[in-house]
Amino acid sequence: MELRQHALQVLCLTDPEQKSAAALDMQAQAATFLIATDAVIKAPEAQALPGRPERPELRHHTAVARRSPATAEGRAVLIHAIAHIEFNAINLALDAIWRFPGMPEQFYLDWLRVAAEEAKHFRLLRDHLRQHLGHDYGDFSAHQGLWSMCEKTAHDITARMALVPRTLEARGLDATPLIQHKLRSVGTSDALAAVAILDIILAEEVGHVAIGNHWYGWLCARQGLDPVAHYAELVARHEAPRPKPPLNSAARRAAGFTEAELLWLQQG
């Protein structure tokens, strides 16, 4: 089988269970795939990307429910929101695989690994919703901010690497410890179980952001671009959000951010 075409097929799946299972299966069979690195692959005309279920209802981010994690319902809303981010992250990784030709084989294998790990995260959170909180994915509204940036950067791989993994996903490195602190303060068994899941997610998301940093740096070197200056230009061009303090500087350094990049981010 050919990896990039198969990634597009999985991206088109609408059922979250099928999509997450297929992403994990692709990673398990990674060694058996051929990779058409230079092929230009076209999305099916009748298929809206990404494939998504009818629920959750998608709203503007200002209209999405927010409730205190002090209540079980509030924790369900919180875990649902994180599960939705992870589901979108599966789509983002699959999209990077099929959309961009002309990269080294390792690029496609890196994003295959990310897709599988995001699928694992989604399943952990969905199982938590079902087993501990009496809800399921789709029970609450959600927003589509991650995929919106994916669409903005569909024709520029350098912008994609800059503004999805090392901008939007890197925000999770900053936010997760704060969420964990709130859940620990609640102290219920379901809240502490969620903290443990977030430990797994945070450790692996450092690796995902590192992949984005690596390929952004690789692309800048290939084009003779200064990574910090070009990043600032891309942020302005695509109206990408600046990170909210405090930054998780240790996690960002582990993910490959340089001191110059951290300084620029902190000046925002």
N, C-alpha and C positions, 0 to 999 in steps of 0.2 A: 504494500500500500504506500501511497505518497502522502507525506505528513501534512503539507500545507493545504492541499485540497481536502484532506480529512478534517483538518482543523476548521475549515469553513463549514463543512457539513455539521460538525458538532456545534459551532456557533449558531447555526440556524435552528437547532432544536429548541422547542419551546417549553418542554417539561423540565423543571429544575432537577428532579431526581435522575432523569435520563441524561441530562447535560453533565451533571457532576459525576455520574458513574462513567460516562464516556470519556471525560477528561482524565479521570484516574486510570481508566483502561489504556488510553493512549500512552500515558507515561509508563505503564507497566510493559507496554510493547515497543517502547522507544527504539530499541536496538533493531527492530525488524522493519522500520520505516525507511523508505527512500526519501530524500529531500530534494525537491526541484528548486534549488536556490535561485535560479535566474528566471523561472517561469512567472509570467504575469497571469494571475488567476482572477477571473471575473466572478463577482457575486451573482447569483440567480436574480433575474430582473423582477420576478414576482415576489421575492422574499425580502421583507423588511428586516434590517439588521439592527440589533441582534434578535435572535429568536427569544421570545419572553412569554411567560404565562399571562393569562388574563388578569390575575391578581398577583401582586398587590396593585392597587390603583396608584397611578403615578401622578403626583402633584408638584407644584412649585415648592422649592425647599422651605419657603416661609409658611406654607400651608400644611406641612407634615407635623403630625402629633409629637409633642414633647411632654413628658410627664416625669415626676420625681421617681428615681429608683428606690425610694423609701417604701413604695407600694409594689405588690406583685405585678399589678397591671403596668406600672411604670417600668419595671424591669423587663417585662415582656416587650414593651415598646422599644426600649433600648437595645435589647438583644436582637429584635427584629430588624432594627435599623442597621446594626452591624452585619447581620446575615445578608441584608440586601447589598451592602457594600461588597461583601465577599462574592456574592453571586455575580455582581457586575464585574468584579475583578477576574472571574473566570472568563467572561466575555472579552475583556480587555486583552488578556494574554492570548486567547485564541485569535483575536483580530490582528495582533502584532505578527503572529505566525503566518497567516495567509496573505495579509495585505501588502507586505513590503518585500519585494524581490531584491536580489543582489547582495544579500548579507552572507557572512560566513555561516556554515552549518551550525556552529555553536550557538549563534543567535537564536535559531529556531528551537534548538534543544533547551536552551535556557528558558525560553518562554513556555515551552511545553512543561517543564518542571514547575514553573509558576502557576500555570493553569491547574495542574494536579493539586498543588498545595492549597490553592484558593478553593478548589472543590472540597478538599478535606476540611478546611475551615468552615465553609458553608454547611457541610453536613454536621459538624460538631455543634454549630449554633442552632441549626434546625432541630436536631435531636434534643438539644437543651430546651428549646421552646416547647416541644411536644411533651417531654418527660417531666419537666419541672414546673412549667408555667401554664400548661393547658392551652397553648396556642400553636399555630403553625405559620410557616412562611406564607404571606399573602393576607394575613388577618388584619394588618394595618397598612395605611398608605405609605408611600415611599417617594423619593425623588430620584432624578436621573442625572445628577450633576456629573458623575464620573463618565458616563457615556457621552454626554454633551461635549466634553473636552476631547473624547475619542473622535467624534465627528469633526471637530474643528481642526484636528491634526491629521486627518485621513490622508492628506497628500504631502506630508512632510515628516519623514521618519525621525529627523533630529528633533523637531518640535514634539513629536509623540513621546520620545524618550525623556525629553526635558520636562514635559508638563503633566504626564500621567504618572509614571512610577516615582520620579524624583520630586514631584510637587504634590499631586493629590494623594498618592499612596503614602508619601513621606509624612503627610499630616497625621496619619494614623500612628506613626512612631511617637509623635508628641502627645496625641490625645489618649492613647491607651493607658499609660500609667495614671492619668487623672481619673479615667473611668474606673480603673481597678481600685483606686483609693476610695471612691464613692461606694463601690460595691462592698469593699471590706468593712466600711463604716456601717453598712446595713447589717452585715454579719449573719444573715440567714444561710441555710445550707445551699439554697439555689444560687444565692449571690456569690458565695465562696466557690461553688462549682464553676460559675461563670468566670471568676478571676483566674482559675486554673486553665480554662480554655483560652483566655486572653493571653496568658503566659506563652502558650504554644504559638498563638497567632503572632504575637509581637516578635518572638525569636525568628520565625520564618519570614516575617515581613521585612526584617532587616536585610535578609538575603535578597528579597525581591527588589527592594530599593537599590541595593548594591548592583544588581543586574542592570537596572535602569541607568545608574551612574556610570557603570562600565561602558555600556554601549553609547551613551551620550558622549562620553569622553572620546571613545573610538571614532565616532562620527565627526566630532569637532576636529580631531587630529587629521582625519582624512580630508576635510574641507579647509584646513588651515584657519579654523575659527578659534578665538579665545573663549573658553567655556563659560567664564563668569560674565563677560560682556555680552556674549550671544544669548545667554540665559536671560539676562535682564531685558534684552530686546524681545525675546519670545514671550516673556511674561506680559510685557506691555502690549504687544501685538495681539495676543489672544486673551487678554484680560484675565489672566490666571490669578487665583487668590494667593495672597501672601499668607504664610503660616502665622497662627495665633500663638503668642508666647504663653507659657514658657516652652522653648524648644527642648527636645530630648537630645541634647548635644552628644551625649555618649553614644546613643543608638545611631544618630546621624553620622558620627565619625566612623562607627563600625560599618555603616553602609557605604562609606567611601566619600562622604562630603569633605572637602578640603577646608582649612581654616579660613581661606579667602571667601569661600562660598557661605560658610556659617556667618561670617562677619556681615556679608551683604544681606543675608536673610534677617539677621538681628537688627539691621538698620531700618527695616521696613516699618 
